[in-house]
Amino acid sequence: MLYQTPLNKPFIFPTQINRYIKKLSMIPSKVNEQHKIIANKLISLHSKDSPFTQIPSYNYDQLRKGITCGKCTSFLISVEGRKCVCKECGHEEIIAAAVMRNVREFKLLFPNQKITTNVIHD
């Protein structure tokens, strides 16, 4: 949300989108052949996969293992009581939250691999 924006600028905020869509759908319009040509062209150009997604190739054995800091991604983490404390930036995180964050990262990196206690421990 943009706060203190100039009133003379034509911004549509997320909370206003539904209202504007309803308002637009109530305006009667006539679809001509040119509209159909443009719509078909847009449909033909639709791409499900983003061309900007460039994921490097990697495998499990290549990656450095360990819990990283949730703030600065440093591997310099020490466990103090029930918290993980980053020696790089001082960020503190509950151990359970850090482990769950790393499980989500593992799922993102290896969506087809089964999540087991041993794999996450590694």
C-alpha positions as CSV (number, residue, x, y, z in Angstrom):
1,M,0.0,0.0,0.0
2,L,1.3,3.5,-0.8
3,Y,0.6,5.9,2.0
4,Q,0.5,9.7,1.6
5,T,0.3,9.5,-2.2
6,P,-0.7,12.5,-4.2
7,L,-4.4,12.7,-4.7
8,N,-4.0,13.8,-8.3
9,K,-2.3,10.6,-9.4
10,P,-4.4,7.7,-10.9
11,F,-3.3,4.9,-8.5
12,I,-5.5,1.9,-7.9
13,F,-4.7,0.3,-4.6
14,P,-5.2,-3.4,-3.8
15,T,-8.2,-2.7,-1.6
16,Q,-9.9,-0.9,-4.6
17,I,-9.4,-3.6,-7.3
18,N,-12.6,-5.5,-6.7
19,R,-14.7,-2.3,-6.8
20,Y,-13.0,-1.1,-10.0
21,I,-13.6,-4.5,-11.7
22,K,-17.2,-4.5,-10.7
23,K,-17.5,-0.9,-12.0
24,L,-15.9,-1.9,-15.3
25,S,-18.0,-5.0,-15.7
26,M,-21.2,-2.9,-15.4
27,I,-20.2,-0.6,-18.4
28,P,-21.9,-1.9,-21.5
29,S,-19.6,-2.5,-24.4
30,K,-19.7,-3.9,-27.9
31,V,-17.2,-6.4,-28.9
32,N,-16.1,-6.0,-32.6
33,E,-13.9,-8.1,-34.8
34,Q,-10.8,-6.1,-33.8
35,H,-11.4,-7.0,-30.1
36,K,-11.6,-10.6,-31.0
37,I,-8.4,-10.5,-33.0
38,I,-6.5,-8.9,-30.1
39,A,-8.0,-11.4,-27.6
40,N,-6.9,-14.3,-29.8
41,K,-3.5,-12.9,-30.3
42,L,-3.1,-12.4,-26.5
43,I,-4.2,-16.0,-25.9
44,S,-1.8,-17.3,-28.5
45,L,1.1,-15.4,-26.9
46,H,0.3,-16.7,-23.4
47,S,3.2,-18.5,-21.8
48,K,2.8,-20.7,-18.7
49,D,6.5,-20.8,-17.9
50,S,8.3,-17.5,-17.2
51,P,11.3,-17.0,-19.5
52,F,12.9,-15.1,-16.7
53,T,13.2,-18.1,-14.4
54,Q,16.7,-19.4,-14.8
55,I,17.4,-22.1,-12.2
56,P,21.0,-23.3,-12.2
57,S,21.6,-27.0,-12.2
58,Y,22.5,-28.5,-8.9
59,N,22.3,-31.7,-7.0
60,Y,22.0,-32.6,-3.3
61,D,25.7,-33.5,-2.8
62,Q,27.0,-30.2,-4.2
63,L,25.1,-28.0,-1.7
64,R,26.5,-26.9,1.6
65,K,24.4,-28.3,4.4
66,G,23.3,-26.6,7.6
67,I,20.9,-24.1,9.0
68,T,21.3,-20.6,7.7
69,C,20.3,-17.3,9.3
70,G,16.8,-16.2,8.4
71,K,18.0,-12.6,8.0
72,C,21.5,-12.6,6.4
73,T,21.7,-16.3,5.2
74,S,25.0,-16.8,7.0
75,F,26.0,-20.3,8.1
76,L,27.5,-18.9,11.3
77,I,24.7,-20.1,13.5
78,S,25.0,-21.2,17.1
79,V,22.4,-22.8,19.3
80,E,21.8,-21.0,22.6
81,G,19.1,-22.5,24.7
82,R,16.0,-22.7,22.5
83,K,17.2,-20.2,19.9
84,C,19.5,-20.1,17.0
85,V,21.7,-17.0,17.1
86,C,23.6,-15.7,14.1
87,K,27.2,-14.8,14.8
88,E,27.2,-12.6,11.7
89,C,24.3,-10.3,12.3
90,G,23.0,-11.2,15.8
91,H,19.5,-12.3,14.5
92,E,17.8,-14.7,16.9
93,E,15.2,-17.3,15.8
94,I,13.4,-20.1,17.7
95,I,15.0,-23.5,16.8
96,A,11.7,-25.0,15.6
97,A,11.0,-22.0,13.3
98,A,14.5,-22.2,11.8
99,V,14.2,-26.0,11.2
100,M,10.7,-25.5,9.6
101,R,12.1,-22.7,7.4
102,N,14.9,-25.0,6.2
103,V,12.4,-27.8,5.5
104,R,10.4,-25.3,3.3
105,E,13.7,-24.4,1.5
106,F,14.5,-28.1,1.0
107,K,11.0,-28.7,-0.5
108,L,11.6,-25.7,-2.8
109,L,15.0,-27.0,-4.0
110,F,14.0,-30.7,-4.2
111,P,10.2,-30.9,-4.7
112,N,10.4,-34.6,-5.8
113,Q,12.5,-35.8,-2.9
114,K,10.9,-37.4,0.1
115,I,11.4,-35.4,3.3
116,T,12.7,-37.6,6.1
117,T,14.2,-36.9,9.5
118,N,17.6,-38.1,8.3
119,V,17.6,-35.9,5.2
120,I,16.6,-32.8,7.2
121,H,19.2,-33.7,9.9
122,D,21.9,-33.9,7.2
